[in-house]
Amino acid sequence: MTVEALEALQQAEVIVGYSTYVKLVEPLLTGKKVISSGMKKEVDRARQALELAASGKHVAVISSGDPGVYGMAGPILEAAPDDLEIVIIPGVTAASAAAAVLGAPLMHDFAVISLSDLLTPWQTIVRRLEAATAADFVIVIYNPRSRGRSEHLEQARQIMLQHKSADTVAGTVRNCGRRGQEHSVTTLGALAVDDVDMFTTVVVGNSRTTVLHGRMVTPRGYML
Ligand SMILES: C[S@@+](CC[C@H](N)C(=O)[O-])C[C@H]1O[C@@H](n2cnc3c(N)ncnc32)[C@H](O)[C@@H]1O
């Protein structure tokens, strides 16, 4: 969370958010009206927040990481009327937070790909994975694996193996920045797909990514 986001929470009268994320900031919400709801209720949350703001309330909508990266900034702007003041406060997206835990894997061009096919056809996801892999991008995978689609990460791994060597360095970070944070540095060939869940971000290196001091590093090209 950025200082700006903390200040926005402190100033807001009403907090709207996904219940899991609301719980994470509960100690900061004393005395505020809190409206929380479950997964797949993003559109309802956006509408509720906009209605409350239009009625004159100072409302803060919570996303995890950065609200503009698979977060609530999009649906809020899509549903908003023209005359409402909306401020989007950047946060630390999982790619940056996970990269810091793993070392420095994003020192060169990278692509972020979500494996969630709830709103995106799986064929589109496959095409993007193939293109990013063929172009030797470092690939950051969000929404890697849920109970409902446990096979997606393994399918993605097989696609990446068509262009990336099995020795390509890969890392996982679970519960990044939260209690119980854990991480591993491994290879694409040995990636423990079954240990990955929706609270995990997976980072797959490019052909030059290496392991230094136990950390994942993608060289920028400096002569060191
Ligand atoms: C719908 S996306 C939301 C991304 C979020 N807006 C952001 O900027 O990080 C959810 C995915 O982000 C990743 N993620 C979010 N928070 C995480 C955390 N604390 N640790 C590891 N991965 C996380 C996971 O891959 C998760 O499935």
The ligand as a Gaussian input file, in Angstrom:
#p B3LYP/6-31G(d) Opt

LIG

0 1
 C       -7.351000     -10.228000      -9.962000
 S       -5.591000     -10.175000      -9.820000
 C       -5.460000      -8.678000      -8.903000
 C       -4.128000      -8.010000      -9.066000
 C       -3.953000      -6.785000      -8.201000
 N       -4.850000      -5.709000      -8.583000
 C       -2.508000      -6.308000      -8.274000
 O       -2.249000      -5.228000      -8.830000
 O       -1.637000      -7.030000      -7.760000
 C       -5.318000     -11.402000      -8.566000
 C       -3.999000     -12.111000      -8.751000
 O       -2.928000     -11.251000      -8.413000
 C       -1.890000     -11.973000      -7.788000
 N       -1.729000     -11.466000      -6.407000
 C       -2.454000     -10.484000      -5.836000
 N       -2.030000     -10.271000      -4.582000
 C       -1.019000     -11.140000      -4.349000
 C       -0.167000     -11.405000      -3.221000
 N       -0.287000     -10.715000      -2.083000
 N        0.767000     -12.382000      -3.327000
 C        0.907000     -13.071000      -4.484000
 N        0.136000     -12.852000      -5.580000
 C       -0.813000     -11.913000      -5.510000
 C       -2.324000     -13.453000      -7.768000
 O       -1.807000     -14.078000      -8.927000
 C       -3.830000     -13.324000      -7.842000
 O       -4.427000     -14.494000      -8.393000

